[in-house]
Each structure stands twice: as structure tokens, then as C-alpha cells.
Amino acid sequence: MGAEKEYKQEPAKEIDFVQVTESRSFKKLMHDRKKFIVPLTVFFMIFYFLLPILTSYTTFLNTPVIGDISWVWLFALAQFIMTWVLCTVYVKKAAVFDKQADEIIREMEEGGKRQ
């Protein structure tokens, strides 16, 4: 409830979306998002698919680490931890992207300055 933003309900000013996409600040936002999301996604996919690949084609993960607990169990637990950590990192970074987007909206509402 508290995370929702309230925007002024003034008569909507026509925004030129072509001008928005050509602005330097929008291009910087898109570059920053891509620079963050692509490596995070690649890491997640590799880490996620590594478990089934390693358990299917190797026996390394079957060796015990502590008592009867094998590397497979530790790897699977690490996947849960990794998911929560990546979600937390993404949520915090998304807040930064939201601020950049709000700044772009404000710029366009004030007259569409190109920066």
C-alpha cells in the first residue's frame, strides 16, 4: 500500500514518445538496465542448469561432504539462497531504475528537454 506512487491528476500533456526514446537520459536508462539484467540473467541460467547437468553426466556431486549430506544437497540449497539474493538485488536496483524513469517523465512534462 505504501509503495504506490500518487501522480497529479492534471490534464494530460501530450508526450512525444519518439522524443523520449531519442533522449540521452532514456538511452542511458536502457543501457543501465541492460548492463544489469543481462549478466544477472546469464549467471542465474548457468547456475540453475548446472545442477541437472552435473547430476546427469557426472558423479562428482554424489560425494558426501558432511556425514550423509552430499554436494547435491548443498548445491540445491545454494540455488534457493541464490534466488533470494538475486531477487533482493533486483528489487533494490529496480528502485534506482524507477527514479531514473521518474526523472525522464518529469523532464518530458517540463518541456521535453533533450539531455
Backbone bond lengths (Angstrom), bond angles and torsions (degrees), N, CA, C in turn:
res aa  C-N    CA-C-N  psi(-1)  N-CA   C-N-CA  omega(-1)  CA-C   N-CA-C  phi
1 M - - - 1.439 - - 1.524 111.05 -
2 G 1.316 118.10 -43.59 1.447 120.98 -176.62 1.512 113.43 -77.41
3 A 1.328 118.47 -14.22 1.455 121.72 -175.92 1.524 112.33 -84.41
4 E 1.321 117.27 -9.32 1.452 120.04 -177.69 1.521 109.92 -76.82
5 K 1.322 115.40 141.98 1.459 120.44 178.58 1.512 109.24 -96.16
6 E 1.291 113.58 145.37 1.452 118.51 175.74 1.519 108.17 -108.27
7 Y 1.309 116.74 120.28 1.455 121.54 177.40 1.521 108.55 -100.67
8 K 1.316 114.79 148.37 1.456 120.11 178.35 1.524 109.20 -63.83
9 Q 1.291 115.89 137.86 1.457 121.18 179.07 1.528 109.59 -96.03
10 E 1.309 115.38 63.64 1.455 120.62 176.62 1.516 107.91 -91.88
11 P 1.323 116.82 164.61 1.467 117.91 175.72 1.529 109.66 -55.04
12 A 1.294 115.13 128.46 1.469 120.25 -174.76 1.523 110.56 -64.80
13 K 1.328 114.51 127.23 1.454 120.56 175.40 1.525 107.09 -87.48
14 E 1.286 115.89 136.43 1.459 120.96 -179.39 1.531 109.17 -65.99
15 I 1.314 116.38 121.81 1.465 120.71 179.41 1.520 108.57 -103.56
16 D 1.293 115.30 130.66 1.462 121.46 177.75 1.532 108.05 -83.68
17 F 1.319 116.20 101.79 1.459 120.48 -175.37 1.524 113.04 -69.50
18 V 1.308 117.09 -25.23 1.463 119.52 174.57 1.518 109.05 -65.42
19 Q 1.322 116.21 -42.24 1.460 120.78 178.11 1.535 110.08 -64.82
20 V 1.326 116.65 -37.36 1.466 119.96 177.88 1.522 110.31 -61.74
21 T 1.333 116.76 -47.93 1.469 119.66 -177.15 1.520 112.35 -68.72
22 E 1.319 117.24 -22.76 1.462 120.15 178.99 1.531 112.89 -89.81
23 S 1.323 117.07 -8.39 1.465 119.59 -177.64 1.531 110.74 -71.97
24 R 1.301 114.96 150.31 1.468 121.38 -178.97 1.532 111.00 -64.38
25 S 1.325 116.95 -38.44 1.467 119.86 -177.98 1.528 111.64 -67.58
26 F 1.349 117.52 -36.47 1.461 119.96 177.14 1.524 110.73 -68.78
27 K 1.330 116.43 -41.88 1.471 119.27 178.48 1.521 110.73 -63.48
28 K 1.330 117.20 -36.65 1.459 120.59 177.50 1.531 110.12 -65.82
29 L 1.330 117.05 -41.96 1.470 120.91 177.53 1.524 110.76 -59.39
30 M 1.321 116.97 -47.34 1.463 120.39 -179.13 1.526 111.35 -65.15
31 H 1.324 116.64 -38.86 1.471 120.45 177.62 1.531 110.61 -64.68
32 D 1.324 116.50 -44.94 1.467 120.52 179.43 1.530 111.32 -62.24
33 R 1.313 116.70 -42.44 1.481 120.24 179.05 1.519 110.89 -62.92
34 K 1.327 116.53 -45.78 1.454 120.16 -179.25 1.530 111.13 -64.63
35 K 1.340 115.75 -40.68 1.461 120.78 179.76 1.528 111.41 -63.67
36 F 1.320 117.57 -27.63 1.455 122.18 178.67 1.527 112.38 -87.30
37 I 1.321 117.14 -46.52 1.461 121.15 -170.67 1.526 112.72 -75.47
38 V 1.318 118.95 -40.26 1.470 120.62 -175.86 1.531 111.97 -61.97
39 P 1.336 120.36 -52.26 1.467 118.38 178.97 1.530 112.89 -63.13
40 L 1.331 117.07 -36.37 1.458 120.61 178.70 1.526 110.77 -64.10
41 T 1.310 116.83 -42.00 1.455 121.40 179.28 1.532 111.46 -67.38
42 V 1.320 116.75 -42.80 1.470 120.58 178.48 1.524 110.03 -61.54
43 F 1.338 117.12 -45.95 1.460 120.43 178.09 1.516 111.14 -59.28
44 F 1.347 117.09 -46.80 1.455 121.07 -179.32 1.529 111.60 -59.94
45 M 1.325 117.05 -46.73 1.466 120.51 -177.13 1.540 111.37 -64.50
46 I 1.328 116.43 -42.57 1.464 119.38 178.93 1.523 110.09 -64.12
47 F 1.316 117.38 -47.96 1.462 121.59 -178.75 1.526 110.81 -62.47
48 Y 1.338 116.81 -40.46 1.461 121.48 -178.64 1.526 111.79 -66.57
49 F 1.329 117.24 -47.97 1.461 120.15 -176.00 1.527 113.49 -81.24
50 L 1.311 117.43 -10.85 1.456 120.68 178.33 1.532 111.55 -64.63
51 L 1.312 118.72 -37.20 1.467 121.46 -179.06 1.532 112.11 -61.90
52 P 1.327 119.92 -54.69 1.467 117.81 179.35 1.533 113.30 -64.50
53 I 1.317 116.83 -33.13 1.470 119.21 179.21 1.521 110.15 -67.83
54 L 1.323 116.55 -47.44 1.469 119.29 -179.17 1.523 112.56 -66.22
55 T 1.325 117.66 -37.06 1.470 118.72 179.62 1.526 111.64 -73.82
56 S 1.316 117.37 -25.60 1.466 119.83 -179.79 1.527 113.19 -82.10
57 Y 1.318 117.19 -35.80 1.457 119.86 -170.92 1.523 115.23 -113.99
58 T 1.330 118.05 -4.09 1.463 120.27 177.62 1.528 109.59 -136.13
59 T 1.307 116.11 168.33 1.459 120.52 175.28 1.525 110.78 -114.91
60 F 1.321 116.35 6.00 1.462 120.98 -177.73 1.524 112.75 -55.91
61 L 1.327 117.30 -44.49 1.459 120.87 -175.25 1.526 112.98 -72.52
62 N 1.319 117.98 -9.63 1.463 120.79 179.57 1.526 112.86 -82.10
63 T 1.315 117.78 -9.90 1.469 120.30 -178.69 1.529 109.92 -73.82
64 P 1.342 116.24 137.92 1.463 119.82 -178.90 1.530 111.93 -70.45
65 V 1.317 114.54 146.37 1.455 121.26 177.69 1.528 109.26 -107.07
66 I 1.323 115.04 -56.22 1.470 122.26 -179.80 1.529 107.38 -129.25
67 G 1.311 117.01 107.81 1.463 119.94 -179.09 1.516 110.46 62.01
68 D 1.348 115.79 -124.10 1.467 120.89 179.22 1.526 113.09 -91.39
69 I 1.302 117.41 1.27 1.471 121.09 -179.68 1.525 108.72 -82.80
70 S 1.335 115.00 120.91 1.469 119.97 -178.44 1.527 110.22 -97.83
71 W 1.332 114.92 173.43 1.462 121.27 178.66 1.526 111.96 -61.68
72 V 1.338 117.48 -28.18 1.467 120.53 179.54 1.522 109.99 -59.76
73 W 1.325 116.60 -45.61 1.464 120.42 -179.09 1.529 111.04 -65.14
74 L 1.311 117.16 -39.38 1.464 119.82 178.46 1.527 111.30 -67.25
75 F 1.325 115.91 -40.06 1.470 120.18 178.80 1.530 109.73 -64.26
76 A 1.336 116.83 -43.83 1.464 120.44 179.71 1.530 110.97 -63.73
77 L 1.318 117.38 -41.27 1.467 120.67 176.36 1.528 110.24 -63.45
78 A 1.324 116.20 -40.56 1.464 120.56 178.87 1.529 111.01 -61.69
79 Q 1.325 117.74 -31.72 1.467 119.85 178.04 1.523 111.42 -65.93
80 F 1.319 117.17 -39.23 1.464 119.72 176.33 1.527 110.69 -64.24
81 I 1.319 115.72 -45.15 1.463 120.17 179.60 1.529 110.04 -62.52
82 M 1.339 115.94 -44.14 1.459 120.88 179.92 1.534 110.93 -60.36
83 T 1.315 117.47 -40.20 1.464 120.80 -179.90 1.527 110.87 -63.22
84 W 1.310 117.72 -45.44 1.466 120.91 179.49 1.522 111.48 -65.54
85 V 1.315 116.61 -40.44 1.466 120.20 179.49 1.529 110.36 -65.17
86 L 1.330 117.24 -46.38 1.463 119.95 179.81 1.527 111.57 -63.46
87 C 1.324 117.01 -38.19 1.467 119.96 177.57 1.526 110.89 -63.54
88 T 1.316 116.89 -42.58 1.460 120.93 179.12 1.524 110.92 -64.08
89 V 1.317 116.36 -45.35 1.467 120.87 179.02 1.529 109.98 -61.32
90 Y 1.338 116.82 -43.31 1.460 120.68 -179.03 1.532 111.32 -63.54
91 V 1.319 117.14 -44.15 1.465 120.27 -178.56 1.522 110.51 -61.78
92 K 1.332 116.97 -42.30 1.467 119.86 179.02 1.526 111.58 -66.09
93 K 1.317 116.77 -40.89 1.463 120.31 179.97 1.533 111.05 -70.96
94 A 1.331 117.03 -34.16 1.466 120.60 178.49 1.526 110.72 -62.80
95 A 1.318 117.37 -31.96 1.467 120.38 177.02 1.529 110.53 -63.17
96 V 1.330 116.29 -37.17 1.468 120.63 177.12 1.528 109.90 -66.47
97 F 1.336 116.57 -43.11 1.461 120.41 178.44 1.527 110.66 -63.33
98 D 1.334 117.29 -37.49 1.462 120.91 178.55 1.520 110.94 -63.35
99 K 1.325 117.25 -39.05 1.464 120.25 178.03 1.525 110.55 -64.94
100 Q 1.340 116.35 -40.59 1.468 119.61 177.38 1.528 110.13 -63.11
101 A 1.325 117.53 -41.63 1.463 121.47 -179.81 1.525 110.44 -65.55
102 D 1.329 117.05 -41.12 1.463 120.31 177.46 1.525 111.28 -61.82
103 E 1.326 116.38 -38.04 1.469 120.96 178.29 1.531 110.29 -65.02
104 I 1.321 116.79 -40.50 1.469 120.62 178.10 1.522 110.12 -63.65
105 I 1.328 116.87 -43.72 1.468 120.86 178.54 1.525 110.10 -60.98
106 R 1.329 116.43 -44.87 1.459 120.42 179.57 1.523 111.20 -61.11
107 E 1.334 116.69 -42.94 1.466 120.44 178.37 1.522 111.17 -59.58
108 M 1.313 116.72 -44.69 1.463 120.24 -177.52 1.527 111.65 -69.01
109 E 1.329 116.67 -34.24 1.455 119.67 178.20 1.531 111.30 -70.84
110 E 1.320 116.83 -27.03 1.465 120.48 -179.53 1.526 112.68 -85.86
111 G 1.283 117.07 0.29 1.459 117.29 175.67 1.504 114.52 135.71
112 G 1.304 117.77 6.02 1.454 120.26 174.31 1.499 115.02 69.44
113 K 1.320 116.50 39.22 1.476 119.26 176.28 1.513 109.22 -60.53
114 R 1.304 116.80 138.39 1.465 121.35 174.88 1.519 108.37 -95.44
115 Q 1.306 114.87 122.64 1.459 118.35 177.64 1.489 109.97 -123.70
